[in-house]
Amino acid sequence: MSSDANKAALRTYCESYRNPSADGFGGAADGFFAPKAQINIVHPFNELAGAADYKEKFLSSLLASFDCLRRSDYIAFGGNFEGGDWVTCTGYYSGHFAKPWLGIQPSGALAHLRFGEFHLLENGQAAESYIYLDIPELMIAVDQWPIADGPGKDRGFTGYLPGPITQDGLQWQANDPVHSTSSAKMVTSMLRNLATEDEAWRPYWHNDMLWYGPAAFGSFAGVENFAGFQVTFEQTFSEWIGGSVPGSQTRHFTRFADGNYICSGGWPSLNAVQTKPFLGQPATGKRLFMRVCDWWRRDQDLLMENWVFVDIPHVLLQMGFDIFGELAKDAA
């Protein structure tokens, strides 16, 4: 299918969440996911099989816990990676948090759950999907983050994160493929310069950049404030390995651009040895694997905004801390 047709399929799917049908978005899932789709969702969902599994184990749980559930996508676009046709979107689920969800006790008020999705389309349906949720952001918002030191004063802002300043994240139109290719190359080059002693990633960023990070890390405005986080984060680990490196157990399942917007995701995409305390946990010397994804907005020849997810509950589980088990203990 053409890129326009793929984006049209994604648009239909995204817009179906604005007003749920009698089956609570079930029809949208049936139409979008292939019957045997491989659907990967952050811990504790992990691997689901097809639309029926997605509805039963994920979507129905949201609908049971959040009244008046709606979804707002503020970035959506499509592209090609290694011969596959991909689409992506990110934004928020919002609703009245009325009943427990994953052990998180309801606030009895409006609550938000940030999501990000990547879908490999075949014949107009998602055959392989990766869905990220910032569950810690919800936990922190309702004051149920089960780590003793909390988000910490050294972390960035935690809270509802905005969409693009330019308000043009829904890229339903066709974009210049040459420009899109240059955007992808810009991000690929920047990523290769992360975890370098001379901070060689800096020239790719606008001085007033905005970095919207996972809640356990926080968000930062300005390249100097972001560097204060990024350098410390890098120094917490050794033996960084990222991307599709043979034998590393990491891979980027996709990376593509559409105009000024670029995305990338891995399941996992990073692994490194923890040498210092991290997320309130002591140094273990273990190699941790991180499921990470990003969306970037380019402004001329610099990167201006970056939305990031890390599957924090999955990282903590590797460190011996079961975040959902801790919630269950607190509720007992």
N, C-alpha and C positions, 0 to 999 in steps of 0.2 A: 504494500500500500504506500501511497505518497505520504510525505511529511504532513501535508495539509489534512489528509484523511485521518492520520494518526492523532493529530492535535484535535480534530473534530470529535473523535471518539473520546479523548480525554475530557474535552469540554463538556460533552453530554454527561459523562460520569461525574465530574466536579459539580456541575449545576444541579444534578439530581439531589444533592444533599441540602439544597436550600430549603426545599419543602418536602419532608418525608411523605411517602405513600403509606397506605394502611399497614404494609408489612415492614415499615421502618427502614427504608433504604434497601431492603432485600432485593427488590427488582433491579436496582442499579447495580448491585454486586453480581447478580445473575447475568446481566447483560454485558458486564465489563470483563469479568474473570472467566477464562476458559475453564471448562469442567474439570480438567486435571491440572490446573495451574499450580505451580510451586510458589507458595506465599510464605515469605519469611518476615516475621514481626519480632520486634525487640523482646527480650526476656521480660516476663515469664511465658510469653506465647510461643516464640521461636518458630517452629516449622508447622505450617498448616497446608492442607491439600484441597485446593479447589474452592469454589464459591460457597459450597455448603458448609465446609469446615470454617471458613472465614466468618460466615454469618453466625454459626452456632457458638464458636469459641471466642470471637472478638466482638463483632458488631452487636450481637445480642446482649453482651455484658455491658456495653456502653449504654445501650437503649434502656436497660433495666435499672441503671444507676443514675442516669442524667435525664431529667425531664426536659421537654422542649428542646431536645438535642438538635443542633444545627452545625454546619461546617462551613468555614470560609477559607477559600484558597486565595492567597495573594501573590503567589508565583506559580506559573505553569508554562511549560514549553516542551519541545520535542527535538530529537536529533538521532544521530547514528553513531554506534560504537561497535567496532570490529564486525561490521556487517549486519548488526542487529538494529532494529528500529525501537527506540526508547522514547518514553514520555515521563515527565516528572511534575510534581506539584508539592507545595508546602503551605501551611497555614495553621488554623486552629479549629478544633471542635469546641463548642460552647454549649452550656446547658445548666440547668438547676441541679446541683449535686445533692440528690435526695436519698440515695442508698449506697452502702459500701461498695467499693470497686477495688479489687485486688488487695483487699485488706485495709485500704485507705478509708477512713471513716468520713461520712458525708458532712459537708459544711452547712447544708441547708441554705445555700446561696449560689449565686452565679459562679461558675468555675470554668476554667479553660484548660484544654489539653492540646499542646502543640504537636503537630504531626508533619512528616515528610515522606513522600512516596516516590518510588521508581518502578516503572513497569516496562518489561520487554514485550512488545506487541507482535502477535502473529495472527494474520487474518482479522485484524481489528479488535482482538481480545488480548488481555494480559495472560501470557503463558508463564512468566516468571516475575515475581514482585518482591520488593524489599520495602518494608514499612517501618519507619522510625517514629517513636513517641518519646516526648520528654516527660516521662512519668515523674522524675524527681522535681520538675518544676511545679507540678500539681501538688506533690507532697509538701514542698516548702510553702506553697501558697496557703495551704490549709493547716500549717504548723504541725506537720507529722513527719518531718525528716528524721529518721531514726539513728542518725549518727551524732554522737555526743557533742562534737565541736560545732555542729550546725554548718551552714554555708561558710562561716568564717569571715572575719573582717578583711582578709586579704583577697577575698573573692570579688568578682565584679557584680554588677547589678543583676538581681534575679527578679523576674516578673514577666508580665505580658510583653512580648517582643513585636515590634511593628513590621509591616511589610516595607517594600522599597519606598524610599523618599520620593522617587519620581512617579510612584503610583502607576507604573506600567509593567508590572511583573507578569500579568496575564498576556503572554505572547501568542495570541491566537493567529496573528497574521503571519505571512511568509516574510522571512528575513534574508538579507544578502548572505549567501553561503560563504563568500570570501571573508566577510567580516566575522561571521560565526567561527570560521576556522581560525582566524587570528585570535579570537577571544579564548578558544580552547588552548591554543599554543601558549598564550600569556599565562594561564593558570598552571598548565603543566610545567612550564619553566619555573614559576614561583614555587611550586611544591617541591621541585628538585633542590631548592635552596633553603628549605626548612632544616632545622637542626644543624646549622653550620656555625662555626665559631665566630665568623664575621657578620652574622645576621644578614646573609646575602639576600634574604627575602624582602628586605625593607624597600628597595627601589621600585617594587611592583605596586606599592600601596600609596594611596593618597594620605597626606599627613592628618587629615580629618576623618579617616576611615572609621567605619562602625563595624564592630565584630560582635555578632549576636551568638553567644556560646550556649552550650548545654548548662542547665541550671546549677549543677554542682560545680561548674567552673565560673559561671557568671558572664556578663557582657561588658564590653569596654568601648569607649569612644576615644579616638586619637591614636596614632601609631605608637606613641611613647607609652601610653597606658596599656595598650595591647602588648607591647614588648615586655612590660613588667610581668605580665602573666605568661606569655609564650616562652620566654627564656627560662623562667623558673620551672615551668612545666617540662621543658626539654631536659633540664638538669636533674629532674626527679628520676630519670631513666638513663640507661645505657644501652648500647647495641641496638639502636633504632633500625627497624626494617619496615619499609612501607611499600605498598603497591604489589604488583604481580611479580615477585621475585621467586625464582625456582627454589623449592624446598622450604619456603618461609611460612607456608600455610596462610598467607595473606593474598588477597587479590582485589583489584578494582573491578567490580562487575560492570561498571559503566563510567564514562566521562564524556560529556559532549557540551556543545554550546549552541545557542540560538539567539543571534543578535548580540546584545550586551550581557546576556545571562549565560552562566556556565554552571554545571553541576558535576559532582563526582561522588561515588559511593563505594564502600568496600565492606565485605562480610566474612572475616574482618579485613581491614585495610592497613592496620598498623600492628606491629608487635615490638615490644621492648622489655628490657629487664628492669624491674623496679628496684632502685637503689636508695630511695629516701621515702619517708612517710607520704602517703597519697590518699586522698579522700578520707582522712581520719584514721587510716589504717597504717600500721608499722611497715617498714621496709621488709619485704619477704625474700628478695633475691630471685623471685619467680619471673618468668617471661609471661607478660600479660598480652592478650590479644584484644584489640579494640575494633568494634563495629562503628564506623565513622562515615558521615556524609556531609556534604557542603553544597550550598548554592552561593554564587558570587554575582554581584552586579558590577560591571565595568563602566567607568566614566572616562571617556576618551582613552588615554593610554595608561590609566591607573585603575586599580581595584578600589572601589569605594565602600561596598557593603558585603558582608559575609555572614550567612546563616549556617549554623553548625549543630549537628547532633552527634552525641556519643552514647552508646548503649551502656550507661553507667551501672544499672543493676547487673548487667552481664559481667562488667569489669569487676565489680565488688564481689560477685559470686566466685570468681577466680581467685580472689584474695581471701576467701573463706568467710565472707560476710554476706549472708542471705538477707537482703533488704526486706523481702516479703515475709520471710520467717520472723524477722524482728517485729514487723507490724502485727503478726499473729500473736506473738508473745505479749505485746502491749495490750492487745484487745482481750486477752484471756483473763 
